[in-house]
Amino acid sequence: MRPSAHVAGVLTGLTLVLGGAVLVAPAARADIPACTNMVRQTGVEVTDAVNAACTRGVHADLRGCADALGALGVPGGAATGACRLAANPPL
């Protein structure tokens, strides 16, 4: 095998290995506590249903999250803000 072909093969293999590591790496931890804290500040008790709604925000279902929080009594703007917090990893 020519040296240039060997180098190309090694680089291709390395790229595939590192690319696979990126696909297997866990997603950044989203901020469910920030979501539930915002809900608590509106006076709504944090229950399993609130945690489930915030989890929807983690999975980028912001509308589903906000609708679920709204159904639990969280005002619209606060529900949307809480879901946006859930979707972002903590700083």
C-alpha positions as CSV (number, residue, x, y, z in Angstrom):
1,M,0.0,0.0,0.0
2,R,1.3,3.4,-0.9
3,P,2.0,5.7,2.1
4,S,-0.6,8.3,1.0
5,A,-3.3,5.6,0.8
6,H,-2.3,4.3,4.2
7,V,-2.5,7.8,5.7
8,A,-5.9,8.4,4.0
9,G,-7.2,5.1,5.5
10,V,-6.0,6.0,9.0
11,L,-7.6,9.4,8.8
12,T,-10.9,8.0,7.5
13,G,-10.9,5.4,10.3
14,L,-10.2,8.1,12.9
15,T,-12.9,10.3,11.6
16,L,-15.5,7.5,11.8
17,V,-14.4,6.6,15.3
18,L,-14.6,10.2,16.6
19,G,-17.9,10.8,14.7
20,G,-19.4,7.8,16.4
21,A,-18.3,9.1,19.8
22,V,-20.2,12.3,19.1
23,L,-23.3,10.3,18.2
24,V,-23.1,8.2,21.4
25,A,-22.2,11.1,23.7
26,P,-25.1,12.0,26.1
27,A,-27.0,15.1,25.4
28,A,-26.4,18.2,27.6
29,R,-28.4,18.0,30.8
30,A,-31.3,20.4,30.4
31,D,-32.5,22.5,33.3
32,I,-35.7,21.0,34.7
33,P,-35.0,22.6,38.2
34,A,-35.1,26.1,36.6
35,C,-38.4,25.2,34.9
36,T,-40.0,23.9,38.1
37,N,-38.7,26.9,40.1
38,M,-40.4,29.3,37.7
39,V,-43.6,27.3,38.1
40,R,-43.3,27.4,41.9
41,Q,-42.9,31.2,41.7
42,T,-46.3,31.5,40.0
43,G,-47.8,29.8,43.0
44,V,-48.5,26.5,41.3
45,E,-47.4,23.4,43.3
46,V,-44.7,21.4,41.6
47,T,-46.2,17.9,41.1
48,D,-45.3,14.9,38.9
49,A,-47.5,16.5,36.2
50,V,-45.3,19.7,36.3
51,N,-42.1,17.6,36.1
52,A,-43.6,15.7,33.1
53,A,-44.5,19.0,31.4
54,C,-41.0,20.4,32.0
55,T,-39.5,17.2,30.6
56,R,-41.4,17.9,27.4
57,G,-39.6,21.2,27.2
58,V,-36.3,19.3,27.6
59,H,-37.2,17.4,24.5
60,A,-37.8,20.6,22.6
61,D,-41.6,20.2,22.7
62,L,-42.0,23.8,23.8
63,R,-45.7,24.1,22.8
64,G,-46.6,20.8,24.5
65,C,-44.7,21.9,27.6
66,A,-46.4,25.3,27.7
67,D,-49.8,23.8,27.0
68,A,-49.4,21.3,29.8
69,L,-48.2,23.9,32.3
70,G,-51.1,26.2,31.3
71,A,-53.6,23.4,31.9
72,L,-52.0,23.1,35.4
73,G,-52.7,26.8,36.1
74,V,-49.3,28.4,35.1
75,P,-50.0,31.7,33.3
76,G,-49.1,31.7,29.6
77,G,-45.9,33.9,29.7
78,A,-44.5,32.1,32.7
79,A,-45.3,28.7,31.2
80,T,-43.5,29.6,28.0
81,G,-40.5,31.0,29.9
82,A,-40.3,27.9,32.1
83,C,-40.3,25.6,29.1
84,R,-37.6,27.7,27.4
85,L,-35.5,27.3,30.6
86,A,-36.1,23.5,30.5
87,A,-34.8,23.3,27.0
88,N,-31.5,25.0,27.8
89,P,-28.7,23.4,29.7
90,P,-27.7,25.2,33.0
91,L,-24.8,27.6,32.8
